[in-house]
Amino acid sequence: MDSKRTRTETNNPVAVKIHKNLRNNFEGLAREIHEKALRLPLYRRAVDELGLKGPALAYIISHDAIALTTLPRDRLIIRYAMTHRNYRKRPVRSQLLILLARVAVLRGHPRYSQIYQHYRQKGKKHWPAILRVAVRLLRDLRQLREDGQQTQKAGPPA
């Protein structure tokens, strides 16, 4: 909830002050997490090439870097629970990936909002389109890893 909405809904000045303090604390923490996560090469490449950043992406990359570097694409999709799940809760990494996809669509990321709009025009509803964006995001993270491995295997220039 933004501060303008808080001011219009709540007449209590203490509630507005608390909300502003919390928002500033969360933004500061997110900046600190981003700065520390820039030390990770895969996170740095995701920020540079995909234009994504934030605590959710930092958590995914820092906690699941081995899976991102070793598992094939289909196994990653199963690991991140991007398949149909009847009455079963998704793991935290899956929830964060979906959150990252939703934020990318909401903020109008050029690549992922186009994917979302494409699936919406095909007749898909909101949730399946968001899941498709999350799968595409996962594939792009894996592709970053593959590009990094190919450049490392090439060795120094002659």
N, C-alpha and C positions, 0 to 999 in steps of 0.2 A: 504494500500500500504506500503510495507516495505521500509526501508531506502535505500537499495541497488537499488531497482527499481526506487526510487525517484532520486537517484544520476545519474542513467543511462538515465533517461528520461528528467531530468531537469538540465540545466547547471547553473541555478541561485543558488548561495550559500545561499541566504536569504531563498528561498523556502525549501531547505534541512534543514536549521537550524530551521525553523518554524515547519516543519514536525516532527523533532526529539523532539522539546519541547512539541508539542501536544501529541505525543505518550507517552512521559515520564509522562506528567500530567495525561493522561487517565489511565496509569498503576498504578500510585500512588493513584488515586481516586478509582480504582478497588480494590486495596489492603486495603484501608481504609474501603470501603463498606464491604468487606469480613470479616475484623476483627470485625466490629460492628454487622454483621449478625450472627457471631458465637455465639452470646448471645441467639439467637433463637434456641430452642431445635430441631425443625424439620430441620432447615438448618444444624445444626451440625450433625444430623444423616444422612442427604443427603450427606454431605461432607465425613463422615466416611464410610458409607456403599455403596453409589453409586459412589463415587469418582468424584462428580460434584461440582463445585463451581463457583462463579462469581456474578456480579451485576444482571444479568437476573434472575438467580435462587433466589437471595436474594429478588428481587422485587416480584417475584411470591409468595414466601413463606410469606413475610411480609405483602403483601396487600391482599392475598387470603387465609390466614391460616384458617379462619372460614369455608370457602367453602371446603377446603381440609380435614377438620376434620369432617364435618357434611354431606356433600352431597354424595350420592351413586355414583358408578363409571360411570353409564350411564349419570347422570345429570352433572357430571364433564366434560364429553366429549362434551356435548351440551354447557355447560358454556364456555368452551375453544374453541368452534367453530371448532372442529375437524371433522365436517361433511362437506358434499358437500355444497359449497356456490356459487351460481350463481351470479356473478357481485355484490357481497357484500363484504365490507371491514371487515377484521377480527379485533377483539378488541386487545388492546395493550397486554393483558396477553397472548392471543393466539399467537401473533407475537413473543413475548419473548420466549414462549415455543418452537415454531418452530425454532427460532434462537439457542436456547440451544440444540435442537436435531441436527441441522445442524453442530454446532461446535463439538458436541460429535462424530458425524460420521467423520467429517473432521480430527479431532485430533486422530482418531483411538481408541476410547474408546472400551475396549474389549467386553462389553456386547452389546452396541448399534450399533457398526459397524457390528457385526455379524447379528443382526436383519436386518439392512439395506441391507447387502449382500444377506441374505436369500430372502428378497422380490425382490431384483433385479434379482436373479436367477430364481425366479418364473415368471419372465416376466413383473414385475411392472416397471414403469418408475421412474425417480429420485424423482419427487415431491410426488407421492403417497407413495413411500418408506420412505421419510422423515416424512410424516404425520403419518405413522405407528410407526416410532421411537418416535415421539412426544407423541402419544397415550400411548405407552409403558412406556415412561418416566413419564407421568401423573399417570399411574397405579402404577408405582413403588413408586412415592411420596405418593400416597394414602396408599399403603401397609406399608410404613414406619410409617405412622400415625396409622394404625391398629395395628402394632406390638407394638408401644408405648402404645396404650390404653390397650392392653392385658397384658402387663407387669405392668401397673399401677393398673389394676383391680385385679391382683393376690395378691397384698398386701405384707406385709413384710414376709420374710421367717420364718418358725416356728422353 
